[in-house]
Amino acid sequence: MRAAVIGHPVAHSLSPVLHRAAYAALGIDDVWRYEAVDVTEDQLPGFVAGLDGTWAGLSVTMPLKQAVRPLLHHVEPLADVVGAVNTVLIQGSGAGRVLTGANTDVHGLVAALGEGGIAGGLRSAVVLGAGATAASTLAALAQLGCTTPTVHVRSVARAAGLLRAAHRMGVSPVLRPLDEAPAALRSAGAVVSTLPAHAADDLAGALAGPVGGVLLDVVYDPRPTALSQAWAAAGGTVVGGERMLLHQAVEQVRLMTGHPAPVEAMGRALEAALVTTV
């Protein structure tokens, strides 16, 4: 059986490391293979049309998480409300082939925050950024009990897509400018930064006073980020972005292969790859 991560660019993806480690630990690497395939938005329809019965699933990364949706037969409710598909499950072949879109980013966020001690009953949370990962973060926070997070954005005008996703999932975020974030961070039970690498560095420099919440910075290159370092120095709990990456892949392996994913083996392979590449 075949599976792959698709996106553009995709050569940097660590998904092959995670999935191949899972196949090896499960003892199915003789019949399952996983690769990285560079696919642009223009190439996507042709690529999807060419999937045959040897394919079991796809991991979908940027810029294809929205573009793949109209090419699917079904989209699971969570992926539909979030507005982003990061997993495609392929069943059957030929005229009977069925493509189903799913979102495992939410699972990855919930599991990663759980490693920081948040398992439910979350009252306050701050999200940094307003992109696709921020939408998945709102869904994850809602599962953990917080439906009114504060979202700090660089441009309120660019947050329209996030607000539409929030409305679909019954979440009521409060938008604030990014430069107001330092004061809000100190009192939050959980903080999730979905900003690109180095975009939160100024916030790290402005962070003052003790913090007591959990920070999940989805960036894992560089590792640790400036914000993570400042957060730990202020007394807070830090969960690295690689833990979200791990757990979203864990759920993908389960969905694609039907086997419980070997979390520890996948985690060891990821850590080894990060030590080498990051």
Buried (B, 14 or more C-beta within 10 A) or exposed (E): BBBBBBBBEBEEBBBBBBBBBBBBBBEBBEEBBBBBBEBBEEBBEEBBEEBEBEBBBBBBBBBBBBBBBEBBEEBBEBBBBBBBBBBBBBBEEEEEBEBBBBBBBBBBBBBBBBBBEBEEEBEBBBBBBBBBBBBBBBBBBBBBBBBEBBBBBBEEEEBEBBBEBBEBBEBEBEBBEBEEBBEBBBEBBBBBBBBEBEBBBBBBEEBEEEBEBBBBBBBBEEBBBBBBBBBBEBEBBBBBBBBBBBBBBBBBBBBBBEBEBBBEBBBEBBEEBBEEEE
